[in-house]
Amino acid sequence: MSAMRVYLARHGETEWTLSEQHTGRTDIPLTEHGRSQAAELRGLFAHRPVEKAFTSPLSRAVESAALAGFEDAQTTDELLEFDYGEYEGVTTADIRQERPDWYLWRDGSPGGETPADVAARVGHLIDRLRSDGVDAVLFSHGHVLRALTARWLGLGPEAGGLFGLETATLSTLGYERAVPVMWGWNFRA
């Protein structure tokens, strides 16, 4: 297990990425630029063989996985983005007009998930990955991958707010002497 790597691949750009709208369960497609970004991820796996690939069931993640060379990635609801509830499709700036001190990583979303909810959800996937003990890649969304990273490192769910994650980037989690660590963050091809 100590040599195991888990690669985190955030999907490519969407229209809502550009407009900074919270994109949870709405199935927004990739832009043409997002498709190009996702295809560039393929090169990052030339020397990173993986035995398992997983993806969120939302099309922006599934298409990113396919463009990166993982057409057969297994879909799992554990990799769905936060359920933003009433804040789906709303920008942080608009939310803060009514709630000036709102912070996703502390407050969650009304009618949606809290960071603790998401951390519990991804915890099941982390347990499975650790049990398998093989290199794997996860194609998913910005906030859920940040929550997964916090959980992997043994941090509280609110710590996900500390890991900014850009579209179509590759990050790496693993172990150093049996201690969960981050090996790299936000790499592009």
C-alpha positions in Angstrom: 0.0 0.0 0.0 2.8 2.5 0.7 3.6 2.8 -3.0 0.0 3.3 -4.1 -1.0 6.5 -5.9 -4.5 8.0 -6.3 -4.6 10.5 -9.1 -7.3 13.2 -9.0 -8.4 14.6 -12.4 -10.8 17.5 -12.4 -13.0 17.7 -15.4 -12.4 20.4 -18.1 -14.0 23.8 -18.4 -17.8 24.3 -18.7 -19.8 27.4 -19.3 -20.6 27.6 -15.6 -16.9 27.3 -14.7 -16.5 30.5 -16.7 -19.4 32.3 -15.1 -18.4 31.0 -11.6 -21.8 29.4 -11.0 -22.0 26.6 -8.4 -22.3 23.5 -10.6 -23.3 20.5 -8.5 -25.8 18.0 -10.0 -26.7 20.1 -13.1 -25.3 18.1 -16.0 -23.4 20.9 -17.8 -21.3 19.8 -20.8 -17.7 20.7 -21.5 -16.9 23.7 -23.6 -14.7 23.1 -26.7 -11.8 24.4 -24.7 -12.8 22.1 -21.8 -12.6 19.1 -24.3 -9.1 20.2 -25.4 -8.0 20.6 -21.8 -9.3 17.1 -20.9 -7.6 15.5 -24.0 -4.3 17.1 -22.8 -4.6 15.1 -19.5 -3.9 11.9 -21.6 -0.2 12.9 -21.8 0.1 13.0 -18.0 -0.7 9.3 -17.9 2.1 8.1 -20.3 4.3 7.3 -17.4 1.6 6.8 -14.7 0.0 3.4 -15.3 -3.2 3.0 -13.3 -5.1 -0.2 -12.6 -8.5 1.3 -11.8 -10.3 4.3 -13.1 -13.5 5.9 -11.6 -15.6 8.8 -12.6 -18.6 10.8 -11.5 -21.6 9.9 -13.5 -22.1 13.5 -14.7 -21.2 14.0 -18.4 -18.5 16.6 -17.9 -16.5 14.1 -15.8 -17.3 11.0 -18.0 -16.3 12.9 -21.1 -13.1 14.2 -19.5 -12.2 10.6 -18.5 -12.8 9.3 -22.1 -10.8 12.2 -23.6 -7.9 11.4 -21.2 -7.9 7.8 -22.3 -10.1 6.2 -19.7 -13.3 5.4 -21.7 -14.0 2.4 -19.4 -13.8 4.3 -16.1 -16.4 3.0 -13.6 -19.0 5.5 -12.6 -19.7 6.0 -9.0 -22.1 8.4 -7.2 -19.4 8.8 -4.5 -17.6 11.2 -6.9 -20.7 13.4 -7.6 -20.1 17.1 -6.9 -21.5 18.7 -3.8 -25.3 19.0 -3.8 -25.6 22.8 -3.7 -29.3 22.7 -3.0 -30.8 26.2 -3.3 -27.4 27.5 -4.4 -27.2 25.4 -7.6 -26.4 27.7 -10.5 -25.8 30.7 -8.2 -22.4 32.5 -7.9 -20.7 33.1 -4.5 -21.0 36.8 -5.2 -24.8 36.6 -5.5 -25.1 34.4 -2.4 -23.0 36.9 -0.4 -25.4 39.7 -1.3 -27.9 38.1 1.1 -25.4 36.2 3.3 -22.2 38.3 3.4 -20.3 35.8 5.6 -21.3 32.6 3.7 -18.5 30.1 3.3 -19.3 26.7 1.6 -16.7 24.9 3.7 -18.3 26.0 6.9 -21.9 26.5 6.1 -22.8 24.1 3.3 -25.8 24.9 1.2 -29.5 25.2 2.2 -31.3 22.1 0.9 -28.0 20.6 -0.1 -25.0 18.9 1.4 -22.7 20.0 4.1 -18.9 19.5 3.9 -19.3 16.7 6.5 -21.9 15.0 4.3 -19.5 15.0 1.4 -16.6 13.8 3.5 -18.6 10.9 4.7 -19.6 10.0 1.1 -16.0 10.1 -0.2 -14.8 8.2 2.9 -16.4 5.1 1.5 -14.5 5.4 -1.7 -11.2 6.1 0.1 -11.8 2.9 2.1 -12.3 0.9 -1.1 -9.2 2.4 -2.7 -7.1 1.7 0.3 -8.4 -1.9 0.5 -7.6 -2.4 -3.2 -4.1 -0.9 -2.7 -3.6 -0.2 -6.4 -2.9 2.9 -8.4 -6.2 4.6 -9.4 -7.5 7.7 -11.1 -10.6 9.6 -10.1 -12.3 11.9 -12.6 -14.6 14.3 -10.8 -15.4 17.9 -9.7 -13.5 20.6 -7.9 -15.1 20.7 -4.5 -15.7 17.0 -4.0 -12.0 16.3 -4.9 -11.0 18.9 -2.4 -13.1 17.2 0.3 -11.6 13.9 -0.7 -8.1 15.3 -0.3 -8.9 16.6 3.1 -10.3 13.3 4.2 -7.3 11.4 2.6 -4.9 13.5 4.7 -6.9 13.0 7.9 -8.1 16.6 8.1 -11.6 17.8 8.9 -14.0 18.4 6.0 -13.6 22.2 6.2 -9.9 21.8 5.2 -11.1 21.1 1.7 -11.3 24.9 1.4 -7.5 25.1 1.5 -6.9 23.2 -1.7 -7.7 25.3 -4.7 -8.2 23.1 -7.8 -8.3 24.3 -11.4 -10.1 22.6 -14.3 -8.4 19.8 -16.2 -5.5 19.4 -13.7 -4.0 16.3 -12.2 -3.2 16.0 -8.5 -1.6 13.0 -6.7 -2.3 11.5 -3.3 -0.4 8.5 -1.8 1.7 7.5 1.1 5.1 8.2 2.5 6.2 5.5 5.0 2.5 4.5 5.5 1.5 8.1 6.2 -1.1 9.6 3.8 0.4 12.5 1.9 -0.2 14.7 -1.1 2.5 14.2 -3.8 1.5 16.9 -6.2 -1.3 19.4 -6.9 -2.8 21.1 -10.0 -0.5 19.7 -12.7 -1.2 20.4 -16.4 0.1 18.6 -19.4 
